[in-house]
Amino acid sequence: MARELPDLATYLRDRAALVEAALERLLPPAGALPARIHEAMRYSTLGGGKRLRPILFLAAAEACGASPSGLLTPACSVELVHAYSLVHDDLPCMDDDDFRRGQPSCHRAFGEAMAVLAGDALLTLAFDVLARPIPGVPEARQLRAVAELARAAGTGGLIGGQVDDLAAEGRVLDIDELQDISRRKTGALFQAAVRCGALLAGAGDAEIEALTGYAREFGLAFQITDDILDAGSGLAGPSDPRKEKATFPALVGLDASRRMARAAAERARAHLAPFGARGTRLAELVEWMAARQG
């Protein structure tokens, strides 16, 4: 008889707790020298966030038939890259945000120089973590995962998307430009999470390709949904028109944005057809995410 899956809320809570505990172990102790940067790294990483990227990493590995227990450490590498990106995004020279997850941003708490260094250190630690030996995983597959994460974090992915996002400040984008920026700045790391999980699980090319399509649409739905939530809360962007960020609701309106998010989620689910019941959790995750539209 098939094992009954826990409900999604329980699954998300339990997986987030596992990731939090693993990050606690992987980050340098706060008191280790040089203590100040280790404090900043822990401040910026622990105690907040949905841990969605490592959860997707583990869910993709499970969809490919692997046990998630042996992949928790490498899954944390994606969250460390995400944490670094948030520290740098908040800097005055970037998005200039004073708060993150209800507390002062890293640069407000530790100063700009320490925030730059903490972000650099988190990115470096991510590759240290992903390169550590994984029992039962061939080194060639692990090397592919390292390269996958590097590409997602680089100028073809997250950084390139941020560059174009900064260049777009104060000008009107068309929908294709906005989707392209979103697929790189936000979507690249989701795609890396899913592909790395599949690679380390021993997935074949067809499975990896299907999961890539899923992650591409997941990332787009996530960004549209975030823009919708920000628009509804009054957090859509700064008041200075020269620094206004292009968003989906600003470009096409809330109703059209909701339709776009739902359509992206449906396309993501369609990519899971080859996995049958093994793709159930991934399907639930994209449905849950796209439903957060307020």
C-alpha positions in Angstrom: 0.0 0.0 0.0 1.3 3.5 -0.9 2.5 5.6 2.0 0.2 8.5 2.6 1.9 11.9 2.2 1.6 14.4 5.0 -0.4 17.5 4.2 1.5 20.3 2.5 1.5 22.7 5.5 3.1 20.0 7.7 5.5 19.1 4.9 6.7 22.7 4.4 7.0 23.3 8.2 9.0 20.1 8.7 11.3 20.5 5.7 11.9 24.2 6.6 12.9 23.1 10.1 15.3 20.5 8.7 16.9 23.1 6.5 17.2 25.6 9.3 18.9 23.0 11.5 21.3 22.1 8.7 22.2 25.8 8.0 22.8 26.2 11.7 25.4 23.4 11.5 27.0 24.5 8.3 27.4 28.2 9.1 30.5 29.2 11.1 29.8 29.6 14.8 29.1 33.2 15.8 32.1 33.3 18.1 34.6 31.9 15.7 37.2 34.5 14.5 36.7 36.8 12.8 33.5 36.9 14.8 31.9 39.9 13.3 31.5 38.5 9.8 30.3 35.2 11.2 27.7 37.0 13.2 26.6 38.9 10.0 26.4 35.6 8.0 24.2 34.0 10.6 22.1 37.1 11.1 21.4 37.2 7.3 20.6 33.5 6.9 19.0 32.0 10.0 15.6 32.6 11.6 13.5 33.5 8.6 12.3 32.6 5.1 10.3 29.8 3.6 13.4 27.8 2.6 11.6 27.1 -0.7 14.7 26.6 -2.8 16.2 23.7 -0.7 12.7 22.3 -0.3 12.3 22.2 -4.1 15.8 20.7 -4.4 14.8 17.8 -2.1 11.3 17.4 -3.7 13.0 17.1 -7.1 15.4 14.4 -5.8 12.4 12.5 -4.4 10.5 12.7 -7.7 13.6 11.1 -9.2 13.5 8.2 -6.7 16.1 9.4 -4.2 15.8 9.6 -0.4 16.1 13.3 0.7 18.0 12.5 3.9 21.4 12.2 2.3 21.0 15.4 0.2 20.1 17.9 2.9 23.6 19.3 3.1 23.9 20.0 -0.7 20.4 21.4 -0.7 21.5 24.1 1.7 24.0 25.4 -0.9 21.1 26.9 -2.9 19.8 28.7 0.2 23.2 30.1 0.9 23.3 31.6 -2.6 19.8 33.0 -2.0 20.9 34.5 1.3 23.9 36.1 -0.3 21.8 37.6 -3.1 19.4 39.2 -0.5 22.2 40.8 1.4 23.6 42.4 -1.7 20.2 43.3 -3.1 19.5 45.3 0.0 22.6 47.5 -0.2 22.2 51.2 -0.9 23.9 50.9 -4.2 21.4 48.2 -5.3 17.7 48.2 -4.1 18.4 50.2 -1.0 16.2 48.3 1.5 16.5 49.0 5.2 14.5 46.0 6.3 14.5 42.3 5.5 12.0 39.8 7.0 11.0 42.3 9.7 14.4 43.2 10.9 17.1 45.7 9.8 18.9 44.6 6.7 22.4 43.3 7.1 24.0 46.6 6.0 21.9 48.5 8.6 22.8 46.1 11.4 26.5 45.5 10.5 27.5 48.3 8.1 27.9 48.3 4.3 31.4 46.9 4.2 30.6 44.0 6.4 27.4 43.3 4.4 29.4 43.1 1.2 31.9 40.7 2.8 29.1 38.6 4.5 27.4 38.2 1.1 30.7 37.2 -0.5 31.3 34.7 2.3 27.9 33.2 2.0 28.4 32.7 -1.8 31.8 31.1 -1.2 30.4 28.8 1.6 27.6 27.7 -0.8 30.2 26.1 -3.1 32.2 24.7 -0.2 29.0 22.9 0.9 28.0 21.7 -2.5 31.5 20.3 -3.2 31.6 18.2 0.0 31.5 14.4 -0.6 28.0 12.9 -0.8 27.8 9.2 -0.1 26.5 7.2 -3.0 26.8 10.1 -5.5 29.4 9.8 -8.3 31.9 12.7 -8.4 31.0 13.4 -12.0 27.4 14.1 -11.1 28.4 16.3 -8.2 30.7 18.3 -10.5 27.8 18.8 -12.8 25.7 20.1 -9.9 28.5 22.6 -8.9 28.7 23.9 -12.5 24.9 24.1 -12.5 24.8 26.3 -9.5 27.6 28.5 -10.7 25.9 29.2 -14.0 22.6 30.0 -12.2 24.4 32.5 -9.9 26.4 34.1 -12.7 25.9 36.7 -15.4 23.7 34.3 -17.4 21.4 33.9 -14.4 20.9 35.8 -11.1 23.6 38.4 -11.5 22.8 39.1 -15.2 19.1 39.4 -14.3 20.0 41.9 -11.5 22.1 43.9 -14.0 19.2 44.2 -16.4 16.8 45.0 -13.5 19.0 47.9 -12.5 19.3 49.1 -16.1 15.5 49.0 -16.4 14.9 51.4 -13.5 12.7 54.3 -14.5 11.8 53.1 -18.0 8.8 51.1 -19.3 9.5 47.5 -20.2 7.5 45.3 -22.5 6.2 42.0 -21.1 8.8 39.9 -22.8 11.6 42.0 -21.3 10.1 41.8 -17.8 9.6 38.0 -18.1 13.2 37.6 -19.3 14.6 39.5 -16.3 12.4 37.5 -13.9 13.4 34.2 -15.4 17.0 35.1 -14.7 17.0 37.2 -11.5 14.4 35.0 -9.7 13.9 31.9 -11.8 17.6 30.8 -12.4 18.1 29.8 -8.8 14.8 27.8 -8.7 15.9 26.1 -11.8 19.3 25.3 -10.3 17.7 23.9 -7.2 15.5 21.5 -9.1 18.2 20.5 -11.6 20.8 19.9 -8.9 18.4 17.8 -6.8 17.7 15.7 -9.9 21.3 15.4 -10.9 22.4 14.2 -7.4 19.4 11.8 -7.4 20.8 10.1 -10.5 18.1 11.4 -12.9 18.3 10.7 -16.6 18.3 13.4 -19.3 14.6 13.2 -19.9 13.7 13.6 -16.2 16.1 16.6 -15.9 14.6 18.2 -19.0 11.0 17.8 -17.6 12.0 19.2 -14.3 13.8 22.1 -16.0 10.5 23.1 -17.7 8.7 22.8 -14.3 11.2 25.0 -12.6 11.2 27.6 -15.4 7.5 28.1 -15.0 7.6 27.9 -11.2 10.0 30.8 -11.1 7.9 32.9 -13.4 4.7 32.2 -11.3 6.6 32.9 -8.1 7.8 36.4 -9.4 4.4 37.4 -10.7 2.8 36.3 -7.4 5.3 38.2 -5.4 4.6 41.3 -7.5 0.9 40.9 -6.9 1.4 40.6 -3.1 3.7 43.6 -3.0 1.1 45.6 -5.0 -1.6 44.6 -2.6 0.5 45.6 0.5 1.7 48.9 -0.9 5.3 47.6 -1.2 5.5 47.7 -4.9 8.5 50.0 -5.1 10.3 53.2 -4.0 8.6 56.6 -4.4 11.5 58.0 -6.5 10.3 57.5 -10.1 13.9 57.2 -11.2 14.2 54.0 -9.1 10.8 52.5 -9.7 11.0 48.8 -10.5 9.0 47.3 -13.3 6.4 44.8 -12.0 3.8 42.6 -13.6 0.8 44.4 -12.0 2.2 47.8 -13.0 2.6 46.6 -16.6 -0.5 44.6 -17.2 -2.7 45.1 -14.1 -3.6 42.8 -11.2 -6.2 40.7 -13.0 -4.0 39.9 -15.9 -1.1 39.2 -13.6 -3.2 36.7 -11.7 -4.1 35.0 -14.9 -0.5 34.9 -16.0 0.6 33.4 -12.6 -2.1 30.7 -12.9 -1.2 29.9 -16.5 2.5 29.5 -15.5 1.6 27.2 -12.6 -0.5 25.1 -15.0 2.4 24.8 -17.4 4.7 23.8 -14.5 2.3 21.0 -13.5 2.1 19.8 -17.1 5.8 19.2 -17.1 5.4 16.8 -14.2 3.3 14.3 -16.2 6.3 11.8 -16.7 6.6 11.5 -13.0 3.1 10.3 -12.2 2.5 10.0 -8.4 6.2 10.8 -7.7 5.5 14.4 -8.9 2.6 15.0 -6.5 4.6 17.1 -4.0 6.1 19.3 -6.7 2.6 19.8 -8.2 1.3 20.8 -4.7 4.2 23.2 -4.2 3.5 25.2 -7.4 -0.3 25.2 -6.7 0.3 26.5 -3.2 2.7 29.1 -4.4 0.5 30.5 -7.2 -2.5 30.6 -4.8 -0.8 33.2 -2.5 -2.3 36.1 -4.4 -4.3 37.7 -1.6 
